[in-house]
Amino acid sequence: MLRHEFRPGRAVVGIVMLAVAGGYAADAAGTWSVPWTFFLPLFLGGLGLAAAVTWLSYRLRRRREAGRPGPKERPSGRSAPAP
């Protein structure tokens, strides 16, 4: 199984979109009666939260990778031979 990088911003967007879709479905079914303007701040707030989480994870990833030697550097400080 291929592994991939975890993207927490996308997870937040998915959760928010599921909440908005669930709210619309409950409103359409008649089990929950709210005005449509309730969902707009929920949607925009979720996008803002996802942007903040994405930015934070980007900064943490860059900070973590700054201490590691790059693919062309060896731990001794010498660069790798050219292919």
N, C-alpha and C positions, 0 to 999 in steps of 0.2 A: 504494500500500500504506500502510495506516495505521500510524503508529509509536506505540509505547506505552512507558511507563516500565518500566525493568528492575527487577525485584524479586528481589534475590539470595536472600532468605530462602525464597522459594518454590522457587527452583532447588535450594537445599540440601535442602529437604524432599523434592523429587522424586527427587534422587539417593539419599537415605537410604531412601526407600520402594522404589526399584528394587533397592537392595542387600538389603533385608529380603525382598522378593518373590523375588529370585533365590536367597537362602538357603533359603527355604521350598520353592521349586521343586526345588532340588538335594537337599534332605532328603527330599522326597516321591518323587523319582526314585531315591533310594537311593545317589546318588553321594557324598553328604556326610551323615554321621551326627552330629548335634549335638542336645543337649536343647533343648526349646522355651524354656527360661529364658535361653538365650544371646541370643535375639532381643529380649527385653524391654529390657535395658539399651541395646542398639543403637538401638532405636526411641526410647526416652526421651532418650538422649544426642543423637540426631539432631534431635529436637524442640527440645532445649535449645540446640544449636548453631544451629539455624535462628532461634530467638528472639534469640540474641546477634547474629547477622548482620543480622537485620531491625532491631534496635535501633541497631546501628552505622551501617547505611545511612540510617536515619531521621535520626540525629544529623548525619551528614555532609551530607545533603540540606538540612537546616535551616540548617546553617552556611553552605553555599554560597549558599542563597537569601537569607540575611540581608543580604548585601552588595549584592544587586540591588534596583533600585527596583521597587516593586509595579506592578500594572496601572493603578492610578489615579494614580500619581506619574509625573512626567516627570523626566528627568535633571537639569533645572534646579532641581528642588526644589518647583516649583509643582504643584498638583494639577490633574488634567484637568477640563475643563468638564463639568458635569452633562448627561446626555443629555436 
